Amino acid sequence: MSDIAVPRRPAPTVWVAGGLLALGALSIGAVFGWRLTGLMLVGGALGLVLYHAAFGFTAAWRVFIIDRRGRGLRAQMLMLAVTVLLFFPVLGNGTLFGQAVSGFVAPIGISVLVGAFLFGVGMQLGGGCASGTLFTAGGGNARMLVTLAFFIVGSLIGTAHFTWWQGLPAFEPVSVVDTFGVAGGLVVSLGLFALIGLLTVALEKRRHGKLEETPRVDFGHRHWLTGPWPLLFGAVALALLNFATLALAGRPWGITSAFALWGAKAFEFLGGDVSGWGYWQNPGNAAALDANVWQDVTTVMNVGIMLGALAAASLAGRFAPSLRIPLRSLLAAVVGGLLLGYGARLAFGCNIGAYFSGIASGSVHGWVWMVAAFAGNIMGTWLRPWFFQQPARPVSRSG
């Protein structure tokens, strides 16, 4: 018998996902401009990469916390390294292909520390981060749809409390690009990535004696289409796609602002009014609330991510939703989703907007977010056994 793995037959839903992605991109572009067409397609590519490379933040951090296995963390450092090499020169110049560009640079204060910590706990209970929730929900994980629903609710609640949290002590935004220049910012950032990578190597060897072997992935035949993809391939692809987002949108990739917008739109549809809340009095947020939701860059990309993940799961023959969710696991999805949404609003973003794109923008806030969220992941990992019957150690492709 041959030991060559034969890819499963793609599910018919791949044509549904691909058709919706193409139709949505063309329709939105025809009404609101070609850049949104490009951004929806970039979102689709992000969903495909996230699913096929199983590129998650939640599971990677949990593996390191429990087992000191650092392969996932090292992939994140590679992703960040490639991204800053692309971002910093452009952000220092201020334009890209004739368009003004800016990064995500946010204040550093109590709200960031608390919000990122809560988000970290929510990652482990909800079963995914912001990107993980989108791509696993799009890939057919019914439980993650529950996490997503309460992610939106938590985001809305966060906007209601936003002004109070922002009134707490905080430092002004700090950018390493502005402080040290492009070259200096690169030296500082790349040095920190290398230090973290080396630390994971040292701790992993100390625990296990050697590094975990990287799974071999055959890219022959149809595996490039059906997956899985190498983790490092995913890291580089995500960096390039974030740069494509910067080129098209004039700012980096983000996710959770759309969840707050969706929650606010739904709340107002039901008769509520959020216009008096401080978060929605910000000119940019107020404009998004008044506009058609399909004009929102983050919304368009989020929908693209879910459709891209649906296509990837279908190509892999793994799209098989199940509504059988244990009660405690369902409770964890609810609590985790609320913490994810609320924490992201307090902390000016999630693992994408604050951590990935924040650090890629040179924001010191992104580094503070990473430390506080990692502490929250430690707490969330400690809480997981109460909610889940399986060991706390990751056993799936989620998050």
Buried (B, 14 or more C-beta within 10 A) or exposed (E): EEEEEEBEEBBEBBEBBBEBBBEBBBBBBEEBEEBBBBBBBBBBBBBBBBBBBBBBBBBBBBBBBBBBBBBBBBBBBBBBBBBBBBBBBBBBEEEBEEEEBEBBBBBBBBBBBBBBBBBBBBBBBBBBBBBBBBBBBBBBBBBBBBBBBBBBBBBBBBBBBBEEBBEEEBEEBBBBBBEBEBEEBBEBBBEBBEEBBEEBEEBBEEEEEEBBEEEEBEEEEEBEBBBBBBBBBBBBBBBBBBBBBBBBBBBBBBBBBBBBBBBBBEBEEEEEEBEEBBBBBBEEBBEBBEEEBBBBBBBBBBBBBBBBBBBBBBBBBBBEEEEEBEEEBBBBBBBBBBBBBBBBBBBBBBBBBBBBBBBBBBBBBBBBBBEBBBBBBBBBBEBBEEBBEEEBBBEEBBB
